[in-house]
């Protein structure tokens, strides 16, 4: 994990960059328990929303309607707690990486931003698998 975080730090991305926030959420996605059938169904519906908006391969941002829909479908207090704990656990390995730590702080301080980033990470994971 430390090596991945060092690569993110070396990328020079702004700590508030959507790209950095989404990658951090992606790194902990498996620590949020979502049954595979529920996740697959929600991602499939989000992909329909994405396709209805035009090119499903276009760049996505934190304000993506498809990611918002996915996040809304999967949102539970327990999952948000799991995401928060997973992000907290990254702070140790990120020690000494100021850009990554600043991005982690943003995610930890703003649960809604963290959840949107997580939803977009799940959607990006689906797009990458196509």
N, C-alpha and C positions, 0 to 999 in steps of 0.2 A: 504494500500500500504506500509506503514512504516513497518508493521510486516513482509511482504514478503521481503523487502529490508534488514531488520535485519537478517532474515534467510539466505539470500545470503551472507551477511557479515560474519556470523558465520560459513558458509561452509568452509571458508579458501581458496576458489578458488583464484588463481592468477588473478589480475585485467586484464591481457591480455589473460586470458583463454577464448577459444572459447565458452566453456559452459556458463561462466558468461555473456559474451557479448550477446549470443543468448537468454538467459533467460531475460536479460534486454529488448532486442528488443521484446521478446514475451509479456512482461508485458504491452507494449504500442501498440501492434498490432492492437487493435480495434480503435485506434485513427488515423489510416491511412485509409482513405476512399477508398475502392475497392469494386465495385459492386460484389455481391455474384456470379452471373453467370460467370463473368470474372475471379474471383479468383478461382472458382471451375475448370473451363476449364484449366487455367494455371497450377494449382496443378496437375490435371490429366495428363497433358503432362509431367510435371516434374517427376511424378511417373513412367511413361513409360520409361523415360531416366534412372531413378534410377534402375528400374527392368532390363533394357537392360544391365546394368553394373554388374549384378550379384544379390546378395541377397538384396532385397529392405528393409530388416530390419537391415542391418549392420549399424554400427556407421557412422554418417555423420560429416564432418568437414566443416569449412568455405570455403574450396577449392572444395567442392562437385560440380560436373558438373550439377547435377539436381538442386541444389539450385541456381547456377549461371544462369541456364536457366530460372528458375522461376523468379528470380530477374530481369533479362533482359526483360522478357515479361511484367512485372508489373511496370517497371520503368517509372516514369514521374517526371518532376520537382516539380509539386504540391505535389505528394506523398512523395518525398524526404523532401520537406519543412515540411509537416505534421509530418513525422518521427522525423525530427530535433527538432521541437517544442515540441513533446511528450517527447523526451529524455531530453530536457531542463527542462521540468516541473517536471521530476523526481529528479532534483538536490535538491530542497527544502526538500522533504521527506527523501532524502539520507544524509542530513546534519549530520555530526558526524560519518559517516560510511566510513572510508578512502578507503577501498578496492572497495566498490561499486562506490564511487565518482571517483576513478581513472579509473574504467572501463567506467563509463559514460563519463568522459573526453575524453577517447580514442575514443568512439563512436561519440562524438560531434566534435572532432577535425579531424576525418577521415570519411567523409561522405560515401566513398566507403565501408569501413569496416562496418559502420552502416547499409548500404543497404544490404550487403551480410549477415550480422547477422539477419536482418529482414527477408530476403528471407528464410534463414535456419530455422528461428522460424516458419514461415508459413508452411514449408515442414514438420517440426517436428510435428506441430499441426495436419497435415493430417495423418502422420504415427501413431500418438497416437489415432486417431479416427478410425483406422481400426480394 
